[in-house]
Amino acid sequence: MTYWLFKSEPDTWSWTDQVAKGDTGEEWDGVRNYQARNFMREMAVGDRGFFYHSQKEKAVVGIVEVIAEAHTDSKADDPRWECVDIKAVEPLPNPVTLDEIKGDERLAEMALVRQARLSVQPVTAEEWRIVCEKGGLKG
């Protein structure tokens, strides 16, 4: 299994919106960055990801699962843009803020710290374990 982080502005698409989609999930559409798109092309069904609220909250708030591999983004006018489908798995009992992540030297190399603007990014197994632990889950 590979781990990822999906960033969303909660005013546009929130954890609550994701949960409301249930097991049918939703396309992770609207990504218009080649690196983020290429990361989605690497994803496999069953991969897990952090759901991260950007902007004001700046926190990992839940766990999602990839339920459909990369395919054409149904909202794109250009077939170069692809997306995956994800479903909510569980919330983090204690959301993990960006400040907490930056304050932990074990997470200094995390893409969220080094490439803050990238909307879809990889997470190492060790980073996954640490953030889950901070959030009150057993990674």
N, C-alpha and C positions, 0 to 999 in steps of 0.2 A: 504494500500500500504506500502511496505517495501522499504527502500533505501539502496543502495550499492555504492561501489567505485571499479572501474575496472582500474588497472594500466597497462600501456603498454609503452614499449620503442618506441618512435616515429620513430626510424630508422627501426623497425620491423613491427609495425602496428600503424599508426597515426590516429588522428582524421579525417584527410582528407581521408584516406583509408576507415574508417568507414562510413563517409558520402557518399562516392562513391558507397557503397553497397545498398543505398536507403532503401526502405521499406522491401526488402527481408532480410536485415541484414546479419549477419555473426556469425558463431560459435565463442565463446570465448574459443578457444582451446589452448592447450599447457600448461595448469595448471597442475603442478606435485607436489602439496602440498596438503596433506590431509585436512588441515583446510580450505583452500581456496575451495577445491572441495566440502567439506561439506556445506560451505556457499552457493555454487551454487545449491546444492540439496534443500536448503530452499527457493529458489527463485520461484516466481510465475509470470505467464504472466501478464504484466502490471506494475510490479515493475520498479522503476526508479533507475538509477545509475549515478554517476559522471564518466566521462571519464578522466583519469589522465595520463598526459605525465610524465614518470619517466626520470631518468638520468639527462641530462643537464637542461631541461626546468623545471621539478618538479612543475607542475601546473595542476589544474583542468581546462580543456578547453571546456568541453561539457557535455550534458545530453544525456543519452541513455535509452532505454526501453527494458526490457526482453520480447522477442517475442516467445520463446520456452523454456519450462522447461528443467531441467537436462536430458541429454541423453548421450550415449556413445560418447566420443570424436572421431570423424572420423579419426583423425590423430594419434591416440594412438594405440600401439601394445597390450596394456593391457586393458581389459574391466573395470578395476577398475577406470580408469580415465574418468571423465564425464565433460560436459560443458553445457552451456546454449547458446542460440542465442540472440543477441542483435541488435538493430537498433539505428542509430543516431536520436535524436529528435531535439535538437537545440544547437548551440554553446553558450558559456558564452560570453557576450559582452566584459567582462573584465576577462581574465583568473586569477584564484586565486592561487597564488604561495604557496608552502610549507612554506616559511618564513612568509607569511601573516597568514597562518593557525596557525603556531606555536606561532606567536606573539599575538594571540587573546586568552585570558585566558578562554573564553567560550568554546574553542575547545581543551583545554588541555587534555581531556580524549578521543579525537577522535582516532580511531584505526590507522589512518594515522600517528599520532604523536607517539602513543605507540607501534605499530607493523609495523614499516615503511617498512619492507621487504615483507609483505603479499600482494600478487597480487590481491586478491579479498577480500573485507572486508565490514562489515556492517557499516552503517551510521545512526545515530539516526535522528528522525524527526527534532529535534532542530538544530543539526549540519547541516542538509540539508538546513533548512531555512537560517541559518547564512551564509553558503557558497554561496547559491544562491543570497542572498542579496549583499554580497561582489562582486559577479560576475556580478551584474547588472540585475539579474532576480528576479521576485517575486516568492519566493519558493512555 
